[in-house]
Amino acid sequence: MAQHSNQLLEAISVPKNAKHARAVPDAATGQTFAYVEESTVADLDNAIERAKAAQKDWAALSHAQRSAILRRAADEVEEHLEELARIIAQEQGKPINGFGARFEAGGCAVWIRSAAETVIEPEVVFEAGDSKSEIHYVPLGVVGAISPWNWPALIAIWQIAPALRMGNTVVAKPSEYTPLSVLAVIELMNRHLPEDVLIGISGGREIGAALAAHKDVAKVMFTGSTNTGREIVKASANNLARLTLELGGNDPGIVLPGADVKALAPAIFGGAFSNTGQTCAALKRLYVHESVYDDLVAELKTLADAAVVGPGLDEKSEVGPLTTKQQFDIVRTLVKDAKKNGGKIVAGGNPLPKLGPHFFEPTIVTDVTDGVALVDVEQFGPVLPVIRYRDVDLVIDQANASLQALGASVWGDRERALQVAEKIESGTVWINQHGSLNPVVPFGGVKGSGYGLEFGVQGLKAVAAPKVITV
């Protein structure tokens, strides 16, 4: 594999012998490829103090002035897209091509630019004679942004860009597993932002907990597991920080009778296996009507067997490694448990140690149903359980049985699918697709998948305080 210079990586790395240096492993090999500075709680306190001091002047700028700066930051990301993509591919493991690292790096620029260009105006809610009441949206102060390891740079931008646009300053804490991807995009943005408007702090769970609980943090944005989300809620109780929580999902897909499975199979496969299945809104459990079940399983098996598994930096890779050992162990355990409970492995099912420590074959499992852990638990990996059903009304109940409700999809005749979609409990329901996102279309979960919306006008409102002015 050819060697590439990466000045961006050099700019954010620290020497191996630095006082608080922590090794960052290559997701594919497990070998250290860079070092990052491990921050302390004292460093966090200092960062929040600096961000608080910088916020007043940043908020004093107009929307147009802040948007112009953000557009320049988006241009900077685009100019360094390849360097950023290579950091993401090596650190997180996702393939460089397809809906992978280049897609994520490019998405950072798209979402920054969307936050800059989305129009938000005062809302007139009452007007009669000389009296008029308007809702204005004003900055909150310091926003704490806590992002996960699966789409590290892009999800961080989902938090950072709208918060900055609305006049807040941001202290961003990436996952300890993928700090470089986030620090890299922050480095690029900070080439245009005023000092201390955006500060990145790397570190472990104690840093995230301290950020959520800090008295000077007005808003916490968190993407991650449902259990950690509950801890964020507890930590924020004393300072009453506003919250946006995008938590885990065990997204169901329902394939209706009469569906053209040959035409739909590639999109179903992509919805489940993009980013090695490590997406909160990935397709996690697939319910297929008995009339098309065997045909769809055969199509999915063909796609799984043909998928090219390899390191993220390999241009030919379509499925990368699991990012962490913990997630690899979860996936392996769930597959073993499914087999013990009568599940049939029709494709994959095994680790690939010759490729690296955390590779797992794209896996299709049949003959399982609700009550088996692989169906009930968010697997977050390259494994898809396919469940046979007979009655559409009953399968809607099965889809709704999960405590998590981030995304869902219905596949088949459009009008019939819309009728089913209306009955599904979920923040988003896709028809004949799964997992597609748009920077102007609101996104968020319900039930155990959190609350609050991101993207578009609703996303800007979520990082601002409503102020009613009555004349």
N, C-alpha and C positions, 0 to 999 in steps of 0.2 A: 504494500500500500504506500502510495506516494506521501512524502512528508510535506506539510504545508506550514508556512510561517503564520503565526497568529499573534499579532501585536496586541490585540485586545485582551487575550488571555494573559499575556505578560504584564499588562497594565493593572490587572486586578489580583494577580497572584502575589504571594509573599514568599521570601526565601525559606527553604527548609528549616534553617536554624533560627528563624524569627521567634521572638519570645512566646507568642501565642499562636504559632502555626499549627494548622491541622491538615492532615493529608486528605485529599479528595481522590477517590478511586475511579478509574475507568470502569463504566458499567459492564462492558463486555469482558474485560480481563480480570478485574478486581485489583489491578496494579495502580499504584499512585501515579497520577500524571500532573498534579499541581498541588499547591498548598494555599490555604485561605486563612485569614486572621480570625481567630475565635474570640468574639467579643465577650465582655463581662457585663453584669448588671450595672456596674458603674459606668461602663461605656454607653449602655442604653440610656441611663439617666441623663448623661451628657448630651446624647443625640437628641433626646426629646426636648431638653432645655434649649438647644440650638434651633431646633425646628420651631419651637414656640416663639422664640425671639424673631425668627425670619418671617413668621406667618403674617404679621400685620402689613408689612410692605408688599408681600405677594398678593394679599387680598385687596390691597388698594389699587392694584392694576385692574383695568377693565377686562371684560370677557374677551374682547378683541385682542388686547395685548397679550393675555395669557395664551390664547389660542394660537397667536402668531409664533410664540416661543415653542409651543408644543408641536406645531407643524415643522419647525426647524429640527426639533428632536426626532420626529418621525423620519425626516430626510436623512438624519445622521444614522439612524438604525438601518435604513435601506442601503446606505453607502457601505455599511459594515455587515451586511446580511450574511455573507459567507462565513466570516469569522465567528459571528454569533451562533450560526447554525452548527458549526463544527464543535463549539463548546457544548451546546445542548446535546448533540449526538453522542459525544464522548462521555459526558457526565451523566446524562439521564438514560441513554441507550437507544432512543428511538431512531429508526432509519433516517438517513439524511434526505431521502427522496419520498415521494408520495405525500401522504398526510403526516409528514415527519418533521425533521429538524428545520429544514428550509421553510416548510410551511409555517412552523411555529415562529421562526424569526421574522418572516414576512408578515405574519399576523400581528406581531407587536407593533409594526409600523402602521398597519391598517387600523388597529384599535386606538392607538394614540391619535391618529388623524381624525377618526370618527368622533372621539371625545372633544377634539378641538372644534369640529365643524357642526356638531349638533346644536340646534337652536333651542334655547330655553328662555322664555319670556315670562314676565309677571302675569298671573292669571286673575282676571276680573271675575269675582264670584258673586258680586252684588252691585247693582247700579240702579238708582232711582232718584230723579231730581238732582239735587246737589250732592247726594251721598254716593260714594263708591268705595268698595272694599276689594283690595287686591292681595294675592299671596305672592310674596317675593321669596326667592331662595338665596340664602346668604351662607358664607362659609361657616363651618363648625369650629375649626381650629386645627389641631394636630390629629391626623388619621394614622392609626396603626394598621399596617397591611401585613398579614401573615399568610404566606402562600405555600402550596404543597410541592411535591417533587415530581409529579407526573407530567404536568405542562408548566414547568417552573417559570420561564420567562413570560409566557403569554398570560397565565393567570395573574402573575404579579402586575402586569400592565393593565389587566381588567380592573384591578384595584387602584393602581397608582394614577393612571391617566385621568379618569373622571374626578378623582379627589383633587388633583392639581388644577384641573380646569375650573372647578368651582371655588378656588381660592384657598384651599387648605394646604398645609404642608404635610409631608408624609415621612414616616419612619417605617421602612419596609424590612421585614424579617423573613428571609427565605427558609425553606426546609434545610435542615442540617445535612441532608443527603445531596442536595443540588444547589449549593450557594452560588457557584460561579456563574451559572446561567442568569441569575437575577442580578448579581453584582455587575455583570457585563452590560446588561441593558440599562442599568442605572448609570454606569460609567458613561455610556453614550448619551443619555439624556442630560446628564449633568454638564456636558460640554456646552449646553445652551441655557440651562436653568440657573437662576441666581443661587448663590451659596446657601446651603443648609435648607433649601426648599424640599429637597429629596435626599434622604440619608438611608443607606443600606447598613443593616446590622446583622452579621452572621452569628450563629450560636445554636444551642440546643433548646430543649423544651422549656428550661427555666427562663430563657430570654423571652420566648413567646408568652409565657404566663405573666412575667413582669410587665411586658408591653400591654397586655390586655387589662391589667389591674392598675396601671399608672394613673395617677390623679390628673395629669395634664393631657391625657389622651381623650379626645372627645368622641371618637368613632373608631370601632374595630371592624375590619373586614377580614374574614377568615374563610379559607377553603381547605377542607380536610375531612377527617372522619367524623361520624356522628358523635362518638364518645368524646373526642377532643373538643368538638363544638359545645358539648354540655359543660366541659371544664372552662371554656371561654366565657360562657354565660355566667358561671359562678364567679370567675375572676373579675368580671366587669361590674359586679353588683355594687361594689362600694363607690365607684366613680360614676355609675349610671351612664357609661358610655353607650352610644347608639351602636347597633350591631347589624351587620350583614353576614349571614352564615350560609355558605354553599357547601353542604355536607354530602355524605356518601349517597350512592344510589344503587338499587338493585333492579335496574331498568328491565321491564318485561317487553317482549315483542309478541304480538298475536298475528299469526298468519291465518287468514280467513279461507273457508272453502272456495274453490274456484280460482285461487290465486295462481298467477303464471310464475311458478317457482323457478323455472329456468331463467326468466328475465330478472326476477327479484333477488336471486341467490347472491350475486356479487355484492349488492348493496347491503344485504343482511350480513354477509361475511365481514365486509368492511366496518359496519357498525359495531360488530363484536370484537374484531381483532386489530383494528387500527391502534397504534401505540401499544401493541402487545396486550390489548385489553385493559390497559392501565389508565382508564378515563372514568371519571365519576358518572358521566352520562353515556357510557358504553352500553351496548345491548348485552345484558347479563343472563337472561333466561328467555328461551324462545318457545312459545306455545304454538303448536302447529296442528291444524285440523287433520283428523285421521285420513281424510280423502286425498290429501297431498303430502302426508307425512313422509312416506318412504321416498318419494321423488325428491323432496327438498333435502332430506338427509343425504341422499346420493350426491346431489349437487354440492352440498357443503363439504362432504368428504373429499370430492375432487379438488375443490378450492384449497382445503387445508393441506392435502398431500402435495399440492403444487407450490405452496407458498415458500419463498426463499427465506430461510432463517439465517441471520448473521449479524455481525457487529454493526452498530449504527453508522460508522464511518465508511462502511463498504457500500459503494454506489448501487450494488445489486440487491442489497437486503430489503426485504419487505416486512419482516417481523424481527424485532430486536430482542435483547435479553430482558428479563425482569430487572428492574432498577436496583433492588436491594435483596439481600439474603433473606430478610424477614418475609418479603412478599413471595419470593421463590418458595420458601418453606410452606407458606399458606397454600399456595396453588398445588404443590405436590401433595400435601395432606388432604386437601379437598378431593383431588382426583382419586387417591387411594380409598378414601371413605366412600366415594360414589361407587367404586368397583365392589366394595364390601357389601353395599346395599343394593346390588343387582344391576348397577349401571353397566352399559356396554360401551367400550371404547371403540368407536368406528373409525377414528382417525387420531393419530398422535398418541398422547398419554404418557410420554416419557421425557425425562430430562435429556439434555444434549451436552454432556460434560466435555466432549471433544471440542466444542465451540467455545466454552467458557463456563464459569461456575454457576451462572444464573439463567441459562438458556433452557427453554421448555418448548416442546413441539406444539404447534397449533392443534388443539384437541377438540373433538366433537364427541359428546357423551349422550347416548340414548338410554331408554328404559329406566329413567329416573322421573321423580315427580316431587311435588311439594312435600316437605318433611325431611328430605335429604339435604344435607348441609350445602352441597354445591348449588342447589336451587334456592335455598333460604338465605344464604350468606353471600354478600358481595365478594366475588372471588378476585376481582381486580387482576386478571391475568388472561393468558391466551387459551381459555377453556370456555366452551359454550354447551350448556345442557339443553337438549331439545326434548320438549315434553309433548306427548300426544294428548289431544283433547277431542271431545265429541260435541259438546254443547257450548255455544258461544256465550250464553248468559252466565253459565257456570265458570267459564274460563276468565271472564271479566272479574268475577269474585276472586279467582286465584291471583290475577294480576294485582288486584287491590289489597291483597292480604298482607303485603310487606309493610313494615313500619316506615320504610323509606319510599319516597315518591318524588324523584328528581325528573326523570324522563321516561317515556314509553313510546312505543310505535305500534301501528296497525298496518298490515300488509294485505293488499287485495283490491277488490272493487272500491273505487274512491267514495261513492255515496254511502255504501254500507260501512266502510271504514270510518267515515265521519260520524256515523251513528254510534259506533262502538267507542270512538275516541271521546265522545261527550260523557261516557259513563266511567272513564278511567280516572282514577285519582292520581294526578301527577302535575308537576309544575309546567311541563311541556309534553305534548303528544305530537309525534311526527307521523305523517301518512306516507307510506312507501319510501321511507328513508329513516335514518336514525342518527342522531348526534350532530346534525348540521346546525351551525350557529351563525348569527348575523349581528354585526355590531350595533345595529339600530333596533333589533328586536329583543324585548326584555327576556331575561333568563333567570330562573330561580326555582327553588324546590318548595315542597309542602311536607307536612308531617315530619318524619325524622330526617328529612333532607334539608332542613333549615328554613330560613325565612329572609325576606328582602330580595330586591331585584337588582340585577346588573344590566348594563348596556342601554343605549339610547337615552331618551329624555328621562325615563324612570330611573335609570342608573345615575344620572346627574342629580336628580332630586334626592336620591338615597344618601348622597354624601354632602348634603346641605341641610340647613335648618329652615323650615318654613317660617316666614315672618308676615303677619297680616298687617297691612297698613290701610286704615280707614280714613277717608277724607270726608 
